[in-house]
Amino acid sequence: MEAETLALAQEIDFSFWGLFARATLTVKLVMVILMVASFWAWSIIIQKLIMYRAARREADVFDQAFWSGDPLDALFEQIGPEPKGSSQKIFAAGMIEWRRSHRTDGGLIAGAQARIDRSMDVAINKEAEALQKGLPVLATVGSTAPFIGLFGTVWGIMNAFIEIAEQQNTNLAVVAPGIAEALLATGLGLLAAIPAVIFYNKLSADSDRIVAGYEAFADEFATILSRQLDS
């Protein structure tokens, strides 16, 4: 009997594709959803890692140019009113409003400082929104994937017990494939959720640091313009 069970177990394909092929339609749909969610999460993770690295590099380069001692008007003329870099956009927003606040006779329109601050705040909010775009998807995958996988596992085990009851056979070779298929759904759920949670926390912290750098630059730039307004 043991030899017969062993021979039967050896004939069963326990590979990923073998387990997937034997799973019920509901469990297959759960697995497909989890695999799509995992690929989607990883695409966002890779995109954000590249994006944040480029944002930090751009901020460092612009900081060097900003604090080089060259006139700010010359720097603005160099980058133009519609630059590509995030730090440059914040600087350009402040400079554009600074120039608009001058009357034709050279005087300043009242409330210039407040308008400059608001212009840079709007630019910062736009850049923060771009940096954080996609992060809610990681949070959703991280929080829901384990439960979706658990649903697939419960459904698969339920069908495994139904099959046992129909065959009136509790042989391990009969029980094991159904349970293995069911547990595969939980494994896929964890495989999707764990990286999503880890990188959501990391990318959220990175985004907050980058935005904090933008806000610090805007405060320093506003201080410089405020001195010129007072003078």
C-alpha positions as CSV (number, residue, x, y, z in Angstrom):
1,M,0.0,0.0,0.0
2,E,2.8,2.4,0.9
3,A,4.6,1.5,-2.4
4,E,1.4,2.2,-4.3
5,T,0.9,5.6,-2.5
6,L,4.5,6.5,-3.2
7,A,4.2,5.6,-6.9
8,L,1.0,7.6,-7.2
9,A,2.6,10.7,-5.5
10,Q,5.6,10.5,-7.8
11,E,3.3,10.7,-10.8
12,I,1.8,14.0,-9.6
13,D,3.3,17.2,-10.9
14,F,3.9,19.5,-7.9
15,S,5.6,22.3,-10.0
16,F,4.0,25.7,-10.0
17,W,2.4,25.2,-13.4
18,G,1.3,21.7,-12.5
19,L,-0.5,23.0,-9.4
20,F,-1.9,25.9,-11.3
21,A,-3.3,23.7,-14.0
22,R,-5.0,21.4,-11.5
23,A,-6.6,24.2,-9.5
24,T,-10.2,25.1,-9.8
25,L,-11.4,28.1,-11.9
26,T,-11.9,30.2,-8.8
27,V,-8.4,29.5,-7.4
28,K,-6.9,30.1,-10.9
29,L,-8.6,33.5,-11.0
30,V,-7.2,34.3,-7.5
31,M,-3.7,33.3,-8.6
32,V,-3.9,35.4,-11.8
33,I,-5.1,38.4,-9.8
34,L,-2.2,38.0,-7.4
35,M,0.4,37.6,-10.1
36,V,-0.9,40.7,-12.0
37,A,-0.9,42.6,-8.7
38,S,2.7,41.5,-8.0
39,F,3.9,42.6,-11.5
40,W,2.0,45.9,-11.1
41,A,3.6,46.5,-7.7
42,W,7.1,45.7,-9.0
43,S,6.6,48.0,-12.0
44,I,5.7,50.9,-9.7
45,I,8.6,50.1,-7.3
46,I,11.2,50.1,-10.1
47,Q,9.7,53.3,-11.7
48,K,9.7,55.1,-8.4
49,L,13.3,54.0,-7.5
50,I,14.5,55.4,-10.8
51,M,12.3,58.6,-10.5
52,Y,13.5,59.3,-6.9
53,R,17.1,58.8,-7.8
54,A,16.8,61.3,-10.7
55,A,15.0,63.8,-8.5
56,R,17.7,63.7,-5.9
57,R,20.4,64.1,-8.6
58,E,18.5,67.0,-10.2
59,A,18.1,68.7,-6.8
60,D,21.8,68.4,-6.1
61,V,22.8,69.8,-9.4
62,F,20.4,72.7,-9.2
63,D,21.5,73.5,-5.6
64,Q,25.1,73.9,-6.8
65,A,23.9,76.2,-9.6
66,F,21.7,78.2,-7.2
67,W,24.3,78.7,-4.6
68,S,27.2,79.3,-7.1
69,G,26.9,83.1,-6.6
70,D,25.6,83.8,-10.1
71,P,22.7,86.3,-10.3
72,L,19.3,84.7,-10.0
73,D,18.1,86.4,-13.1
74,A,20.8,84.9,-15.1
75,L,20.0,81.4,-13.7
76,F,16.3,82.0,-14.5
77,E,17.2,83.0,-18.1
78,Q,19.3,79.9,-18.4
79,I,16.6,77.4,-17.3
80,G,13.7,79.2,-18.8
81,P,10.1,79.6,-17.6
82,E,9.2,75.9,-18.2
83,P,12.1,73.8,-17.0
84,K,11.9,70.0,-16.6
85,G,13.5,69.5,-13.2
86,S,11.4,69.7,-10.1
87,S,13.7,72.1,-8.2
88,Q,13.9,74.2,-11.3
89,K,10.1,74.4,-11.6
90,I,9.8,75.6,-8.0
91,F,12.5,78.2,-8.6
92,A,10.9,79.3,-11.9
93,A,7.5,79.6,-10.2
94,G,9.0,82.0,-7.6
95,M,10.9,84.0,-10.2
96,I,7.9,84.3,-12.5
97,E,5.7,85.7,-9.7
98,W,8.6,87.9,-8.6
99,R,8.8,89.5,-12.1
100,R,5.0,89.8,-12.4
101,S,4.9,91.7,-9.1
102,H,6.9,94.6,-10.5
103,R,5.0,97.5,-12.0
104,T,6.1,99.1,-15.2
105,D,7.6,102.0,-13.2
106,G,9.8,99.5,-11.3
107,G,7.8,99.5,-8.1
108,L,6.4,96.4,-6.4
109,I,2.7,95.5,-6.3
110,A,1.5,95.0,-2.7
111,G,1.4,91.4,-1.4
112,A,4.2,90.2,-3.6
113,Q,5.8,88.0,-0.9
114,A,2.5,86.2,-0.2
115,R,2.0,85.6,-3.9
116,I,5.5,84.3,-4.4
117,D,5.1,81.9,-1.5
118,R,1.8,80.6,-2.8
119,S,3.3,80.1,-6.3
120,M,6.1,78.0,-5.0
121,D,3.8,76.1,-2.7
122,V,1.6,75.2,-5.7
123,A,4.7,74.0,-7.6
124,I,5.8,71.9,-4.6
125,N,2.4,70.3,-4.3
126,K,2.4,69.4,-7.9
127,E,5.8,67.8,-7.6
128,A,4.8,66.0,-4.4
129,E,1.7,64.6,-6.2
130,A,3.9,63.3,-9.0
131,L,6.3,61.7,-6.5
132,Q,3.6,60.0,-4.6
133,K,1.6,58.8,-7.6
134,G,1.3,55.0,-7.5
135,L,2.2,54.6,-3.8
136,P,-1.5,54.0,-2.9
137,V,-1.4,51.0,-5.2
138,L,1.5,49.5,-3.2
139,A,-0.5,50.1,0.0
140,T,-3.5,48.5,-1.5
141,V,-1.6,45.4,-2.7
142,G,0.2,45.1,0.6
143,S,-3.0,45.2,2.6
144,T,-5.3,43.1,0.4
145,A,-3.1,40.5,-1.3
146,P,-2.8,38.2,1.8
147,F,-6.6,38.2,2.2
148,I,-7.1,37.5,-1.5
149,G,-4.6,34.6,-1.3
150,L,-6.3,33.3,1.9
151,F,-9.6,33.3,0.1
152,G,-8.1,31.2,-2.7
153,T,-6.6,28.9,0.0
154,V,-10.0,28.4,1.8
155,W,-11.7,27.8,-1.5
156,G,-9.1,25.3,-2.6
157,I,-9.1,23.4,0.7
158,M,-12.9,23.3,0.6
159,N,-12.8,21.7,-2.8
160,A,-10.0,19.3,-1.6
161,F,-12.3,18.0,1.2
162,I,-15.2,17.7,-1.3
163,E,-13.0,15.6,-3.5
164,I,-12.0,13.4,-0.5
165,A,-15.6,12.9,0.4
166,E,-16.6,12.0,-3.2
167,Q,-13.7,9.5,-3.5
168,Q,-14.1,8.2,0.0
169,N,-10.3,8.1,0.2
170,T,-8.1,9.9,2.7
171,N,-4.9,8.7,1.1
172,L,-2.1,11.3,1.2
173,A,-1.7,11.1,-2.5
174,V,-5.3,12.2,-2.9
175,V,-5.2,14.9,-0.2
176,A,-1.8,16.5,-0.8
177,P,-2.4,17.9,-4.4
178,G,-5.5,19.8,-3.4
179,I,-4.0,21.2,-0.3
180,A,-0.8,22.1,-2.2
181,E,-2.8,24.0,-4.8
182,A,-4.7,25.8,-2.1
183,L,-1.6,26.8,-0.2
184,L,0.0,28.1,-3.4
185,A,-2.6,30.9,-3.4
186,T,-1.5,32.0,0.1
187,G,2.1,31.9,-1.0
188,L,1.4,34.1,-4.0
189,G,-0.5,36.5,-1.8
190,L,2.4,36.9,0.5
191,L,4.8,37.1,-2.4
192,A,2.8,40.1,-3.7
193,A,2.2,41.7,-0.3
194,I,5.6,41.6,1.4
195,P,7.6,43.6,-1.2
196,A,4.7,46.0,-1.6
197,V,4.6,46.8,2.1
198,I,8.4,47.1,2.4
199,F,8.8,49.4,-0.6
200,Y,5.7,51.4,0.2
201,N,7.3,52.3,3.6
202,K,10.7,53.0,2.0
203,L,9.3,55.0,-1.0
204,S,7.0,57.0,1.2
205,A,9.9,58.0,3.5
206,D,12.0,58.9,0.4
207,S,9.2,61.0,-1.0
208,D,8.8,62.8,2.2
209,R,12.5,63.6,2.4
210,I,12.6,64.9,-1.2
211,V,9.5,67.1,-0.7
212,A,11.1,68.4,2.6
213,G,14.1,69.3,0.5
214,Y,11.9,71.2,-1.9
215,E,10.2,73.0,1.0
216,A,13.5,73.9,2.6
217,F,14.8,75.4,-0.8
218,A,11.5,77.3,-1.2
219,D,11.9,78.8,2.3
220,E,15.5,79.8,1.6
221,F,14.6,81.3,-1.8
222,A,11.7,83.2,-0.2
223,T,14.0,84.6,2.4
224,I,16.4,85.9,-0.3
225,L,13.5,87.5,-2.2
226,S,12.2,89.0,1.1
227,R,15.5,90.7,1.7
228,Q,15.2,92.3,-1.7
229,L,11.6,93.3,-1.1
230,D,12.6,95.0,2.2
231,S,15.5,96.8,0.6
